[in-house]
C-alpha cells in the first residue's frame, strides 16, 4: 500500500534514526521486538478485527463486545505468558508490568475505551498483595490471577465521598459471637460509585469501610466481599449492584454502583496484613495506617505512565496529520506548505512531545522511588522508610499527589490542544481524540481529585519549610527550600530556568505558610486557616511540581548519558526535548516566575523566547522520526488522521462509507417520517 509522499520525504530527511530511538524508548532491542511480536500475535488475528467503529455501537453493545473480546484477549495473553515464563512470580512489579500491557500499546489497540477487567489486575490484586496476610494471599491471589471464580474490583469511592476517604460512610460492624463482619451502606450517599468492572463484571469487591467493634470506631479497613454468585453471577442477598451509565470517556470500563444491606462475611475476609481483628473482637494495629492507602499511591505513581501514553498518542496523530495537511503559502508563489512548517503549529505540537518524553523520564524515577520505599517498609515498618532521604513515605505521598495532579491536568490540556491543531477533522470520532481525551481527562479525577491532591502536597511542603527554618535535614525533593540565594543568571539557560522555578516554588510555599499563620492569628481553626489559604497552598504545590519535573528530567537525562544508555544521535535529540520542556515550563509559568525573580530582565526573557523558537526549528526536521520512534501501531492510534502511511483522506472516506447509516441508499426513516411530513400527512 502506498505511503503519502510528504511523509516519505520527512522520514528520508530526518537526522534521527527512529529505530534507534524506538529501541531506547522500549528499553532495548529485545523488549522492542518482544512487544512487536506480541502485537502481531493479536493484530494479525482476524478475531480481533474491528467490524464497525466503536462510536457506532450502543452502550450495551459496546460492553458486550468488550467483554467478549477481553476474554479472548486474556486467554491468548496467558498462553503467551506461559510460553515466555512458565513459573511466574506474583509481585508488585509483575502486576505493574501486566497492567502496563493492559493500559499500554497492546491493551489500547484492542480496547480504545478501556475494558472492565483492568481494575482486577491493577488495584484489586495489588491490594491483595499489599494488605493481605500470607494466608489470605494463598487463598485468594492465585485464584485471582487465573480468574478462577474471582473477578475483582476495588470499591472505595462513594456517591457522596471521593478523595476525602475519612468521610466514607460504608461501615463494617464486627459480630464476635459469629466471628463475622456485617457490611452496610446506611445512606444513599454511602453507595459505592465508580469502581471499574463493578457494574456487571466483578463478582468480588475489596470494599473500604469504617470498622466498628462493640460500637467503637477503628478507622477505615479493607474487606473482601463476594457480591455475585460464583456460578450464576446473580447478585447475592443484600447486594444492590449495577452500571452507572455512559461517561465522557472510558465507556468500556463498566463503572458501577454497589449497595450493601446486612451483608455478612467471615472474619478472615478483612485484609489483615496491616491491622487485625482477633476472634474476641480485639483490634490490633500493625503497620502504619497510611499503608492502607498504598493502593492509591501505587495508582498515582503509574498514572504518570498512562497520561504520557495518551499525550504521545495524540501528538503522533497531530504530527503526521500536520505533515500531510497543507495550508497557505508562506514563501512567495511556492505551493501551500505542510501545516507543520508554520511556527505556530510547531509551538502547539513539539512542546507536547517534549512533555511526554520528560514525563517518561520522571515516571521511571518515581517508580524506582516507590519500589525503594516499598522495600524499606516491607523490611520493618514505617520507621525503616528513613535514611539519607529522610522519612521517605511522606515524601513519596507528596510527590505522587502533586505530580499526578499536574501531569493529568497538563496532559488533558495537551490532548485537547493537539485535537484543535488538527482543525475540523480532529473533531471526528474516527480521529480518536475523543477516546484519548476521555481516558486522560478521567485520570484528572480518579484516585485523587486534582485540588485535593495539591492540598495534600502543600501540607507536606509547609511542614518541610518550617523544618528548613529550624535547620533540619530535608528530603531531596524539597532541598531547595533551604536555598535562599537569589537567582544569578549564568550561561546555562536550562539551569537558570530550573533555578528560577525553584525560587518561585520556595516563595510560594513561604507565602502559603505566612497566609496560614495570618489566619490562625485571628483565632480560626487550623482547618479553616488552610481553607482560607487554599489558593496560596495549591499554587505552591503546582510550583513545586513544575520545579521537580524540570530538575528531575535534567538529572535523569544526565544519568542516562553517564550510563551510556543513549546513542549519540538519540542523546542529542532527547537533550533538545528536555531543554524545550524546561523552557516551555518556564515560559508557561512566567507570571509567577517573574513575580518572585525580579532580577530577570527583559533582555534575558527575550533570550529565553528566542531559544524556545530555535529549538522548535531544530526539532522540526525530526518531528516525524520522533513520533515514529514511539512505535505506536496503527491499531493503537485508532485514527484516520495518524496512520503510519499518511493516507488521511482515503481513510476518512473509507471510514465514512463503513458507517452503518450509509449501508442503505435510503434510510427507513424517510418512508416512516420524512415522506409523510413532505406530503402534509403529519
Secondary structure, DSSP 4 states (H G I P E B T S, - for coil): ----HHHHHHHHH-SS-HHHHHHHHHTSHHHHHHHHHHHHHHHT-GGG--SS-GGGS-HHHHHHHHHHHHHHHHHHHHHHHHHH-SS---SHHHHHHHHHHHHSHHHHHH-TT--TTHHIIIIIHHHHHHH--HHHHHHHHHHHHTTSS--EEEE--BSS-SS-GGG---EEEEETTTTEEEEE--SGGGSEE--TTTTTT-SEEEEEEEEEETTEEEEEEEEEEE-B-TTT-PBPTTEEEEE----SS-TTS--EEEEESSEEEEGGGB--SSEEE-TTS-EEE-S-GGGGGHHHHHHHHHHHHHHHHHHHHHHHHHHHHHHH-B----STTSPPPBGGGSHHHHHHHHHHHHHHHHHHHHHHHHHHHHHHHHHHHHTTSGGGS-STT-SHHHHHHHHHHHHHHHHHHHHHHHHHHHHHHTGGGGGSGGGTHHHHHHHHHHHTTTTS-HHHHHHHHHHHHHHHHHHHHTT----GGGGGGG--PPP---S-HHHHHHHHHHHHHHHHHHHHHHHHHHHHTTT--HHHHHHHTHHHHHHHHHHHHHHHHHHHHHHHHHHHHHHT-S-HHHHHHHHHHHHHHHHHHHHHTHHHHHHH-TT--HHHHHHHHHHHHHHHHHHHTTHHHHHHHTT--HHHHT-SSS-TT--HHHHHHHHHHHSGGGSSSS-HHIIIIIHHHHTT--
